[in-house]
Amino acid sequence: MTVLDIGEVARRAGVPASTLRYYEEKGLIASC
């Protein structure tokens, strides 16, 4: 499994890193 930092995930998804952090806070996505 490849580990990506939040910046890389955000770039690939086309969303700001803050959005990913918000989704994680709300339980919509999980980090490793």
Jmol script that loads the backbone (N, CA, C; Angstrom):
load data "model"
ATOM      1  N   MET A   1       0.843  -1.175   0.000  1.00  0.00           N
ATOM      2  CA  MET A   1       0.000   0.000   0.000  1.00  0.00           C
ATOM      3  C   MET A   1       0.892   1.244   0.000  1.00  0.00           C
ATOM      4  N   THR A   2       0.578   2.179  -0.867  1.00  0.00           N
ATOM      5  CA  THR A   2       1.332   3.426  -0.934  1.00  0.00           C
ATOM      6  C   THR A   2       0.740   4.442   0.029  1.00  0.00           C
ATOM      7  N   VAL A   3       1.592   5.064   0.817  1.00  0.00           N
ATOM      8  CA  VAL A   3       1.142   6.094   1.752  1.00  0.00           C
ATOM      9  C   VAL A   3       1.347   7.454   1.094  1.00  0.00           C
ATOM     10  N   LEU A   4       0.280   8.242   1.048  1.00  0.00           N
ATOM     11  CA  LEU A   4       0.332   9.579   0.464  1.00  0.00           C
ATOM     12  C   LEU A   4       0.092  10.610   1.553  1.00  0.00           C
ATOM     13  N   ASP A   5       0.774  11.740   1.456  1.00  0.00           N
ATOM     14  CA  ASP A   5       0.481  12.798   2.421  1.00  0.00           C
ATOM     15  C   ASP A   5      -0.786  13.531   1.985  1.00  0.00           C
ATOM     16  N   ILE A   6      -1.340  14.314   2.887  1.00  0.00           N
ATOM     17  CA  ILE A   6      -2.625  14.955   2.627  1.00  0.00           C
ATOM     18  C   ILE A   6      -2.565  15.890   1.423  1.00  0.00           C
ATOM     19  N   GLY A   7      -1.424  16.528   1.224  1.00  0.00           N
ATOM     20  CA  GLY A   7      -1.273  17.414   0.075  1.00  0.00           C
ATOM     21  C   GLY A   7      -1.372  16.676  -1.245  1.00  0.00           C
ATOM     22  N   GLU A   8      -0.774  15.499  -1.312  1.00  0.00           N
ATOM     23  CA  GLU A   8      -0.828  14.695  -2.536  1.00  0.00           C
ATOM     24  C   GLU A   8      -2.241  14.172  -2.777  1.00  0.00           C
ATOM     25  N   VAL A   9      -2.898  13.717  -1.737  1.00  0.00           N
ATOM     26  CA  VAL A   9      -4.283  13.244  -1.881  1.00  0.00           C
ATOM     27  C   VAL A   9      -5.167  14.392  -2.358  1.00  0.00           C
ATOM     28  N   ALA A  10      -4.995  15.570  -1.764  1.00  0.00           N
ATOM     29  CA  ALA A  10      -5.782  16.742  -2.152  1.00  0.00           C
ATOM     30  C   ALA A  10      -5.542  17.089  -3.618  1.00  0.00           C
ATOM     31  N   ARG A  11      -4.291  17.073  -4.039  1.00  0.00           N
ATOM     32  CA  ARG A  11      -3.965  17.384  -5.434  1.00  0.00           C
ATOM     33  C   ARG A  11      -4.624  16.390  -6.383  1.00  0.00           C
ATOM     34  N   ARG A  12      -4.525  15.110  -6.062  1.00  0.00           N
ATOM     35  CA  ARG A  12      -5.117  14.080  -6.927  1.00  0.00           C
ATOM     36  C   ARG A  12      -6.638  14.161  -6.959  1.00  0.00           C
ATOM     37  N   ALA A  13      -7.237  14.527  -5.827  1.00  0.00           N
ATOM     38  CA  ALA A  13      -8.699  14.614  -5.751  1.00  0.00           C
ATOM     39  C   ALA A  13      -9.227  15.947  -6.269  1.00  0.00           C
ATOM     40  N   GLY A  14      -8.347  16.932  -6.396  1.00  0.00           N
ATOM     41  CA  GLY A  14      -8.773  18.240  -6.874  1.00  0.00           C
ATOM     42  C   GLY A  14      -9.538  19.042  -5.840  1.00  0.00           C
ATOM     43  N   VAL A  15      -9.227  18.806  -4.567  1.00  0.00           N
ATOM     44  CA  VAL A  15      -9.877  19.546  -3.479  1.00  0.00           C
ATOM     45  C   VAL A  15      -8.800  20.080  -2.542  1.00  0.00           C
ATOM     46  N   PRO A  16      -9.125  21.119  -1.771  1.00  0.00           N
ATOM     47  CA  PRO A  16      -8.149  21.628  -0.801  1.00  0.00           C
ATOM     48  C   PRO A  16      -7.901  20.618   0.324  1.00  0.00           C
ATOM     49  N   ALA A  17      -6.718  20.653   0.901  1.00  0.00           N
ATOM     50  CA  ALA A  17      -6.393  19.777   2.025  1.00  0.00           C
ATOM     51  C   ALA A  17      -7.345  20.020   3.192  1.00  0.00           C
ATOM     52  N   SER A  18      -7.778  21.265   3.361  1.00  0.00           N
ATOM     53  CA  SER A  18      -8.708  21.578   4.457  1.00  0.00           C
ATOM     54  C   SER A  18     -10.021  20.814   4.306  1.00  0.00           C
ATOM     55  N   THR A  19     -10.439  20.577   3.071  1.00  0.00           N
ATOM     56  CA  THR A  19     -11.660  19.799   2.833  1.00  0.00           C
ATOM     57  C   THR A  19     -11.469  18.365   3.296  1.00  0.00           C
ATOM     58  N   LEU A  20     -10.321  17.795   3.001  1.00  0.00           N
ATOM     59  CA  LEU A  20     -10.047  16.426   3.435  1.00  0.00           C
ATOM     60  C   LEU A  20      -9.999  16.335   4.953  1.00  0.00           C
ATOM     61  N   ARG A  21      -9.412  17.331   5.590  1.00  0.00           N
ATOM     62  CA  ARG A  21      -9.373  17.343   7.061  1.00  0.00           C
ATOM     63  C   ARG A  21     -10.783  17.434   7.637  1.00  0.00           C
ATOM     64  N   TYR A  22     -11.631  18.241   7.016  1.00  0.00           N
ATOM     65  CA  TYR A  22     -13.021  18.374   7.453  1.00  0.00           C
ATOM     66  C   TYR A  22     -13.751  17.034   7.301  1.00  0.00           C
ATOM     67  N   TYR A  23     -13.588  16.389   6.160  1.00  0.00           N
ATOM     68  CA  TYR A  23     -14.229  15.089   5.936  1.00  0.00           C
ATOM     69  C   TYR A  23     -13.767  14.067   6.969  1.00  0.00           C
ATOM     70  N   GLU A  24     -12.481  14.098   7.297  1.00  0.00           N
ATOM     71  CA  GLU A  24     -11.953  13.176   8.303  1.00  0.00           C
ATOM     72  C   GLU A  24     -12.566  13.469   9.670  1.00  0.00           C
ATOM     73  N   GLU A  25     -12.663  14.746  10.008  1.00  0.00           N
ATOM     74  CA  GLU A  25     -13.251  15.155  11.288  1.00  0.00           C
ATOM     75  C   GLU A  25     -14.698  14.676  11.416  1.00  0.00           C
ATOM     76  N   LYS A  26     -15.435  14.690  10.300  1.00  0.00           N
ATOM     77  CA  LYS A  26     -16.842  14.281  10.296  1.00  0.00           C
ATOM     78  C   LYS A  26     -17.012  12.771  10.147  1.00  0.00           C
ATOM     79  N   GLY A  27     -15.909  12.046   9.986  1.00  0.00           N
ATOM     80  CA  GLY A  27     -15.972  10.592   9.884  1.00  0.00           C
ATOM     81  C   GLY A  27     -16.303  10.076   8.494  1.00  0.00           C
ATOM     82  N   LEU A  28     -16.201  10.941   7.481  1.00  0.00           N
ATOM     83  CA  LEU A  28     -16.525  10.529   6.117  1.00  0.00           C
ATOM     84  C   LEU A  28     -15.383   9.781   5.453  1.00  0.00           C
ATOM     85  N   ILE A  29     -14.156  10.091   5.872  1.00  0.00           N
ATOM     86  CA  ILE A  29     -12.972   9.379   5.395  1.00  0.00           C
ATOM     87  C   ILE A  29     -12.089   9.090   6.600  1.00  0.00           C
ATOM     88  N   ALA A  30     -11.192   8.150   6.440  1.00  0.00           N
ATOM     89  CA  ALA A  30     -10.293   7.798   7.547  1.00  0.00           C
ATOM     90  C   ALA A  30      -8.851   7.841   7.071  1.00  0.00           C
ATOM     91  N   SER A  31      -7.960   8.227   7.957  1.00  0.00           N
ATOM     92  CA  SER A  31      -6.535   8.176   7.649  1.00  0.00           C
ATOM     93  C   SER A  31      -5.974   6.855   8.163  1.00  0.00           C
ATOM     94  N   CYS A  32      -4.786   6.521   7.702  1.00  0.00           N
ATOM     95  CA  CYS A  32      -4.154   5.261   8.119  1.00  0.00           C
ATOM     96  C   CYS A  32      -3.657   5.321   9.530  1.00  0.00           C
TER      97      CYS A  32
END
end "model"
wireframe off; spacefill off
backbone 0.3
color backbone group
